[in-house]
Amino acid sequence: MTPDDFPKNAKDFFAYAKKHQAEMVDLKFVDMLGSWQHCSFPVDTLDEGTFEEGLGFDGSSIRGWMGIHESDMMAVPDPTTARLDPFFARPTVSVLANVVDPVTRKDFSRDPRHVARKAEEHLRQSGLADTCFIGPEPEFFIFDEVRYEQNQHRGYYEIDSVEGAWNTARIEEPNLGYKPSFKGGYFPVSPTDTFHDLRGEMVYEMRKIGIIVEAHHHEVATAGQSEIDMKFQPLVKMADQFMWYKYICKNVAKRHGKTVTFMPKPIFEDNGSGMHSHTSLWKDGKPLFAGDGYAGLSQLGLWAAGGLLTHAPAILAFAAPTTNSYRRLVPGFEAPVNLALSARNRSAAIRIPMYSKSPKAKRLEFRCPDPSCNGYLAWSAMLMAMIDGIQNKIDPGKPLDRDIYEMTRHEMKEMGIRTTPGSLEEAVTALEADHEFLKRGGVFTEDLIQTWIDWKRSKELDPIRLRPHPHEFSLYYDN
């Protein structure tokens, strides 16, 4: 569908619902950690005033939001986001909402979509540019089954996939082979790639709601690792699309008795799932990152890269936000752990794609984020770092164009190459020490940042720290 097919205002919204014979509206908003929440309403209970007033819900039941004593919140639907939802039995229009305080009528500071909207406005107010384009490459796994448990006396997980390299000897009556080997899943045709049609169905559903898809393919890992690439869009629009992307991938898989995970590292000793995020700044319809500097970058583009590299450890508290993220960010698995710039080296945190000579294609590819992140927050943090880099003329340092695995530690130290945090705890500590750049223009608030830090420590880091790891039994049981 084209943009002209979708509503532009509240009046259009009701015409759109009528056109599709939708009697129900599904209101969706995103929680702090990046999951959609929803509630459905008969369309005849809404009117144009709903798009100003909003609909009430209990904010104390949403992760990281309000206490029970101040729980009333309002979700104000944005009519321009209305789409016919592909996964309800009867025609239903889904619409995304912004969250506001019902008393002050101010946007809620912990609403991730509000943060992204503020980031875009801060960029415009800075005068540096008027648009930040984001083009992500989310990767994910398609499994047949997952089982896990954690209690006082048992902790385990087990995953399975018809494509898993470990299933070459399984009795499948008949087992036809064609299992992608570990690290052998990049671009095989069928019958080795068994998920072409399933990914294609995901793409068709994305196209129905207006997402422009550029490509889809099998990824490097065994067991159904996949990638679907969306065409770049302005930050807020892409963050909205990323929510749809996850929703569509998971629900199409479920239609076929499969399960999709965006967990960065579900398989031991194979590649994890990243989300390389391409970004560029434009002004008055013109790209600002093209020039005659290194790899065809402008001075502004180099400074933007300097900002990303300088603040990368703090950014990763949002962009690689899980303990599992740091099972992926380790050397040896094409992981971008080196905080340096490079034209072609995929072990560098920022790569400058060299496929096209067009100024419009000149961009930074920040390779550290993974798809477990909340796009509204991760990409806003990236934008704020780029703005800081430009305003303070931060030098990105010497480019890394050598094979990192051939370099000695002394050579890396001489080049001043830092590495990404080794754990979520390190990333959260970096955010705690370095977040003033995020607060400029009121984009991120101290309240949101501290809530994020507290949540990560108390709800994720401490619980992981307290539990025995299954591999510890292999290492220590018989000591």
C-alpha positions in Angstrom: 0.0 0.0 0.0 1.1 3.6 -0.6 1.2 6.4 2.1 -1.9 7.9 0.4 -3.9 4.9 1.5 -3.3 5.6 5.2 -5.1 8.1 7.5 -3.6 11.6 7.9 -6.0 12.8 10.6 -8.8 11.7 12.9 -11.5 12.2 10.3 -9.5 10.0 7.9 -9.1 7.4 10.6 -12.9 6.7 10.8 -13.1 6.6 7.0 -10.3 4.1 6.9 -12.0 1.9 9.5 -15.2 2.1 7.5 -13.5 1.3 4.3 -12.1 -1.9 5.8 -15.3 -2.8 7.6 -13.4 -2.7 10.9 -15.7 -2.7 14.0 -12.8 -2.8 16.4 -9.8 -0.6 17.2 -6.6 -2.0 18.8 -4.7 0.7 20.7 -1.0 0.0 21.0 1.8 1.7 23.0 5.3 0.8 23.8 6.6 0.2 27.3 10.0 1.3 28.6 11.9 -1.9 27.6 10.4 -1.9 24.1 7.4 -4.3 24.1 4.0 -3.3 22.8 1.0 -3.2 25.1 -2.5 -3.1 23.8 -6.2 -2.8 24.5 -9.1 -3.1 22.1 -12.2 -0.9 21.7 -15.3 -1.0 19.5 -14.8 1.7 16.9 -18.2 3.3 17.7 -17.0 4.1 21.2 -14.4 6.5 19.8 -14.9 9.9 18.2 -12.6 12.6 16.9 -12.2 13.9 20.4 -10.5 10.7 21.4 -7.5 11.7 19.4 -7.1 14.8 21.6 -8.3 13.4 25.0 -7.0 9.9 24.8 -8.0 6.7 26.6 -7.2 5.8 30.2 -5.1 2.8 31.5 -3.3 1.7 34.6 0.3 2.9 34.3 1.4 1.0 37.5 1.1 -2.3 35.6 3.5 -1.3 32.9 7.2 -2.1 33.3 9.3 0.7 34.7 6.5 3.3 34.7 4.3 4.6 37.6 3.7 3.6 41.2 0.3 2.4 42.4 -0.4 5.8 44.0 -0.1 7.7 40.6 -1.2 5.0 38.2 -3.7 6.7 36.0 -2.3 7.4 32.5 -3.8 8.4 29.1 -2.9 6.9 25.8 -3.5 9.4 23.0 -3.8 7.6 19.6 -1.9 9.0 16.6 -4.3 8.7 13.6 -1.4 8.7 11.1 -0.2 5.4 12.4 -3.4 3.5 11.8 -3.0 0.2 9.9 -5.2 -2.8 9.3 -3.9 -5.4 11.7 -3.1 -8.7 9.9 -3.5 -11.0 12.9 -7.1 -10.6 14.2 -9.8 -12.9 13.0 -12.1 -10.0 12.1 -11.0 -6.6 10.5 -9.3 -4.6 13.2 -7.5 -1.2 12.9 -4.3 -0.9 15.0 -3.2 2.6 16.0 -0.1 3.6 18.0 -0.5 6.0 20.9 1.6 8.6 22.8 1.3 8.5 26.6 0.4 11.6 28.6 -0.2 12.5 32.3 -4.0 12.9 32.7 -3.6 15.7 35.3 -0.9 17.9 33.6 -1.7 16.8 30.1 2.1 16.7 29.4 3.8 13.9 27.5 5.1 11.2 29.8 8.8 11.4 30.2 9.3 7.6 30.3 7.3 7.1 27.1 9.9 5.9 24.6 8.0 7.3 21.6 8.0 10.7 23.3 11.8 10.5 23.7 12.2 9.8 20.0 9.9 12.6 19.0 11.9 15.0 21.3 15.1 13.8 19.7 13.9 14.7 16.2 12.8 18.1 17.4 16.1 18.7 19.2 17.9 18.0 15.9 15.7 20.5 14.1 16.2 23.1 16.8 20.0 22.6 16.7 20.1 23.9 13.1 22.5 21.2 12.1 20.0 19.1 10.2 16.3 18.5 10.0 16.1 14.7 9.5 17.9 11.7 10.9 17.5 8.7 8.8 17.7 5.2 10.3 18.1 2.0 8.3 18.4 -1.1 10.5 19.3 -4.7 9.6 17.5 -6.7 12.3 18.4 -10.4 12.5 16.4 -13.1 14.2 16.1 -16.9 14.6 13.2 -19.1 13.6 13.0 -22.1 15.9 10.6 -25.1 16.1 10.6 -25.3 19.8 12.0 -23.6 22.9 11.8 -24.8 26.5 13.4 -23.2 29.6 13.0 -23.2 33.3 14.7 -21.6 36.3 13.9 -22.4 39.9 15.6 -23.2 43.2 16.9 -26.6 42.1 16.9 -26.6 38.3 18.0 -24.2 35.5 18.1 -25.1 31.8 17.1 -24.2 28.3 16.6 -26.2 25.2 16.0 -25.0 21.6 15.4 -27.0 18.5 15.1 -26.3 14.8 14.6 -28.5 11.8 17.5 -26.6 10.3 19.8 -27.1 13.2 23.2 -28.5 12.3 22.9 -30.8 15.4 20.0 -32.6 13.7 21.8 -34.2 10.8 21.4 -37.6 12.6 17.8 -37.1 13.9 15.2 -39.6 12.8 12.9 -37.5 10.7 11.4 -40.2 8.5 13.2 -39.3 6.3 16.0 -37.0 7.3 17.0 -35.3 4.0 20.0 -33.5 5.3 20.3 -30.0 4.0 21.0 -28.5 7.5 23.0 -25.3 7.3 26.3 -25.9 9.2 27.4 -23.8 12.1 28.4 -20.4 10.5 27.4 -21.9 7.2 23.9 -20.3 6.7 24.8 -17.2 4.7 22.8 -17.0 1.4 22.2 -20.7 0.7 19.4 -21.5 -1.8 16.7 -24.1 -1.1 16.5 -26.8 -0.1 19.2 -25.8 2.5 17.3 -22.5 3.1 13.9 -23.9 4.2 12.5 -20.6 5.4 12.3 -18.6 2.1 8.6 -18.8 1.9 8.0 -18.1 5.6 10.2 -15.0 5.4 8.4 -14.0 2.2 5.1 -14.2 4.0 6.5 -11.9 6.7 7.6 -9.5 3.9 4.2 -9.5 2.3 2.5 -8.6 5.6 5.0 -5.8 6.1 4.3 -4.4 2.7 0.6 -4.4 3.3 1.0 -1.9 6.2 3.4 0.3 4.2 6.8 -0.9 5.2 9.3 -0.8 2.3 11.4 -3.9 2.4 14.6 -4.0 0.4 15.7 -7.6 0.9 15.4 -10.8 2.9 17.7 -13.7 3.2 19.1 -16.5 5.5 21.8 -15.3 7.8 25.2 -16.9 8.8 24.1 -19.1 11.7 22.5 -22.5 11.5 18.9 -23.1 12.7 17.0 -20.6 10.8 18.8 -17.3 11.4 17.2 -14.7 9.1 17.3 -11.1 8.1 14.7 -8.8 6.6 16.0 -5.3 5.7 13.7 -2.2 5.6 14.4 0.9 3.6 15.7 3.8 5.7 13.1 6.2 7.2 13.1 9.1 9.7 13.8 8.0 13.2 10.3 8.0 14.8 8.8 6.4 11.7 11.5 3.7 11.7 11.0 3.0 15.4 7.3 2.6 14.8 8.0 0.2 11.9 10.5 -1.8 14.0 7.6 -2.5 16.5 5.5 -3.7 13.6 8.5 -5.7 12.2 8.8 -7.7 15.4 5.1 -8.2 15.8 4.8 -9.5 12.2 7.8 -11.8 12.3 6.6 -13.4 15.6 2.9 -13.8 14.5 3.6 -15.1 11.0 5.9 -17.7 12.6 3.2 -18.7 15.0 0.8 -19.2 12.1 3.1 -22.0 11.0 3.9 -23.5 14.4 7.3 -21.8 14.6 8.7 -19.3 17.1 10.8 -16.3 16.4 13.3 -14.8 18.8 15.2 -11.5 18.7 17.5 -12.6 21.5 21.0 -11.7 20.4 22.8 -15.0 21.3 20.6 -18.0 21.7 23.1 -20.5 20.2 26.5 -21.3 21.6 29.5 -21.2 19.3 27.6 -19.7 16.3 26.9 -16.2 15.2 24.5 -14.0 17.2 21.8 -11.7 15.9 22.8 -8.1 15.6 21.0 -5.0 14.2 23.5 -2.9 12.3 21.9 0.5 12.2 22.7 2.7 9.2 22.3 6.4 9.9 22.7 9.8 8.2 21.7 13.4 8.7 20.0 15.5 6.0 19.0 19.1 5.7 16.6 20.7 3.2 16.5 17.4 1.3 20.3 17.2 1.0 22.6 14.6 2.6 25.2 16.0 4.9 27.5 13.0 5.4 29.1 13.0 1.9 32.4 14.8 1.3 36.0 14.4 0.5 37.2 13.0 3.8 38.0 9.4 4.8 35.8 6.9 2.9 34.0 9.8 1.2 32.7 11.3 4.5 32.2 15.0 5.1 33.8 16.7 8.1 30.4 16.8 9.7 30.0 13.0 9.1 33.4 12.4 10.7 32.5 14.4 13.8 29.2 12.5 14.0 31.2 9.3 14.0 33.4 10.7 16.7 30.4 11.3 18.9 29.1 7.8 18.4 32.5 6.2 19.2 33.1 8.5 22.2 29.7 7.7 23.8 29.3 4.1 22.5 29.7 2.4 25.9 26.8 4.5 27.3 24.7 4.1 24.2 25.0 0.4 24.4 23.1 0.4 27.7 20.1 1.2 25.4 21.3 -0.4 22.1 22.6 -3.7 23.5 20.4 -3.7 26.6 20.4 -7.3 27.8 22.9 -9.6 29.6 22.7 -11.9 26.6 23.8 -9.0 24.3 27.3 -9.4 25.6 27.5 -13.1 24.6 27.3 -11.6 21.1 29.8 -8.7 21.5 32.9 -10.9 21.8 35.8 -11.3 19.3 35.7 -14.1 16.8 32.1 -14.1 15.6 32.1 -11.0 13.2 31.2 -9.0 16.3 31.9 -5.3 16.1 33.8 -4.9 19.4 36.4 -2.4 18.3 35.4 1.3 18.8 36.9 2.5 15.6 35.9 3.7 12.1 36.5 1.7 9.0 35.5 1.7 5.3 35.2 -2.1 5.1 36.3 -3.8 8.3 33.3 -5.5 9.9 35.0 -5.9 13.2 34.9 -2.1 13.6 32.0 -0.5 15.5 31.4 1.9 12.7 31.6 0.8 9.0 31.3 3.1 6.0 29.5 1.1 3.3 31.2 1.5 0.0 28.6 -0.1 -2.3 27.6 3.2 -3.9 29.3 6.5 -4.8 26.0 8.5 -4.6 26.2 11.2 -1.9 22.7 10.1 -0.9 24.0 6.7 0.1 26.8 8.0 2.3 26.1 6.9 5.9 27.5 5.5 9.1 26.7 1.9 9.9 26.8 1.5 13.7 27.2 -2.2 14.1 27.0 -2.7 17.9 23.2 -2.6 18.5 21.1 -5.8 18.6 17.4 -6.4 18.0 16.5 -6.9 21.7 16.7 -3.1 22.0 13.9 -0.5 22.1 14.5 1.4 18.8 12.9 4.6 20.1 15.6 4.8 22.8 18.6 3.2 21.1 18.4 5.4 17.9 17.6 8.5 19.9 20.7 7.9 22.0 22.7 7.5 18.7 21.3 10.7 17.4 22.2 12.6 20.5 25.8 11.3 20.4 26.1 12.4 16.8 24.8 15.9 17.6 27.3 16.1 20.5 30.1 14.9 18.2 29.3 17.6 15.6 28.9 20.4 18.1 32.1 19.6 19.9 34.0 18.6 16.8 35.0 15.2 18.2 37.7 13.4 16.1 36.8 9.7 15.5 40.5 8.7 15.6 42.5 6.7 13.1 40.5 4.3 10.9 40.9 0.6 11.4 41.5 -0.9 8.0 43.7 -3.8 9.0 42.6 -7.3 10.0 42.1 -6.9 13.7 43.0 -10.5 14.3 46.5 -10.0 12.9 47.2 -7.1 15.3 49.0 -7.4 18.6 47.6 -5.9 21.8 50.5 -3.4 21.7 49.6 -2.3 18.2 45.9 -1.8 19.2 47.0 0.2 22.3 49.3 2.4 20.2 46.3 3.1 17.9 44.2 4.0 20.9 41.5 1.5 20.0 39.0 0.9 22.8 36.6 -1.9 22.8 32.9 -2.2 23.7 31.8 -3.0 27.2 32.3 -6.7 28.2 29.0 -6.9 30.0 25.7 -5.2 30.5 26.9 -4.1 34.0 29.8 -2.3 32.3 27.5 -0.6 29.9 25.1 0.5 32.6 28.0 1.9 34.6 29.1 3.8 31.5 25.7 5.2 31.1 25.7 6.3 34.7 28.9 8.2 34.2 28.2 9.6 30.8 24.7 10.8 30.1 24.7 14.6 30.0 24.8 14.5 26.2 21.5 12.6 26.3 19.8 15.2 28.5 20.4 18.2 26.2 17.2 19.7 24.9 15.3 17.7 27.5 15.4 14.7 25.2 16.2 12.1 27.8 15.3 13.0 31.4 17.3 12.2 34.5 14.3 10.3 35.7 14.2 8.1 32.7 17.9 7.4 32.7 17.9 6.5 36.4 14.8 4.4 36.1 16.5 2.5 33.3 19.7 2.0 35.3 17.8 0.9 38.4 15.7 -1.5 36.4 18.7 -3.1 34.7 20.5 -3.6 38.0 17.6 -4.8 40.1 15.6 -6.8 37.6 18.2 -8.2 35.3 21.8 -8.0 36.6 21.1 -9.0 40.2 18.9 -11.9 39.3 21.5 -13.3 36.9 24.2 -12.8 39.4 22.4 -14.7 42.1 21.7 -17.9 40.1 24.1 -20.7 39.5 25.0 -21.1 35.8 24.6 -24.6 34.3 28.2 -24.5 33.0 29.5 -23.9 36.5 28.5 -27.5 37.3 30.8 -28.7 34.5 33.6 -26.5 35.8 33.3 -26.8 39.6 31.1 -29.7 40.8 33.9 -32.1 41.4 36.4 -29.7 42.8 
